[in-house]
Amino acid sequence: MPISIRLPEEIEQRLTALAEQTGRTKTFYIREAVLEYLEDLEDIYLAEKRLADIKAGKSRTYTLEEVEKRLGLED
């Protein structure tokens, strides 16, 4: 799926230089960057959403003891 992005000129220049020096495309490096950091971004934003839900009373937390009991892992 094609996607267009606008990058600051400095980043565009760095990306162009990297592509030229390595013989790879700018698209290759953009794809690599997205793949490398997407999981981290998902973790961050989903954790922030979960925290907001807990603070708003829309979700709750569980103690380790509650989880162990529910999963039958009690000592």
C-alpha positions in Angstrom: 0.0 0.0 0.0 1.6 3.3 -1.0 2.0 5.9 1.7 3.3 9.5 1.3 5.1 11.2 4.1 6.7 14.6 4.5 10.1 14.7 6.2 12.1 17.7 7.4 14.7 18.7 4.8 17.6 17.6 7.1 16.1 14.1 7.5 15.5 13.8 3.7 19.1 14.8 3.0 20.4 12.2 5.5 18.2 9.5 4.0 19.3 10.4 0.5 22.9 10.3 1.5 22.5 6.9 3.2 20.7 5.5 0.2 23.4 6.7 -2.2 26.3 5.5 0.0 24.8 2.0 0.4 23.1 1.4 -2.9 19.8 0.8 -1.3 16.6 2.9 -1.8 15.2 5.5 0.6 12.1 3.3 0.7 14.1 0.4 2.0 15.3 2.5 5.0 11.9 4.0 5.7 10.4 0.6 5.7 13.2 -0.7 8.0 12.6 2.2 10.4 8.9 1.6 10.6 9.3 -2.1 11.2 11.9 -1.5 13.9 9.9 1.0 15.9 6.2 0.1 15.2 6.1 -2.4 18.0 7.6 0.1 20.5 5.1 2.7 19.4 2.2 0.2 19.8 3.4 -0.7 23.3 3.7 2.9 24.4 0.4 4.1 23.0 -1.6 1.1 24.2 0.0 1.3 27.6 -1.0 5.0 27.8 -4.6 4.1 26.7 -4.8 1.4 29.3 -3.5 3.8 32.0 -6.1 6.4 31.0 -8.9 3.7 31.1 -7.7 2.7 34.6 -7.7 6.3 35.9 -11.2 6.8 34.4 -12.5 3.7 36.1 -13.2 2.0 32.7 -10.7 -0.8 33.5 -9.1 -2.3 36.6 -5.8 -3.8 37.6 -5.2 -7.2 39.2 -2.7 -8.2 41.9 -0.3 -11.0 41.2 -2.1 -13.1 43.8 -5.4 -12.6 41.9 -3.8 -13.7 38.6 -2.2 -16.7 40.1 -5.5 -17.8 41.8 -7.4 -17.3 38.5 -4.8 -19.3 36.6 -4.6 -22.0 39.2 -0.9 -21.2 40.0 -1.3 -20.7 43.7 1.3 -22.3 46.0 
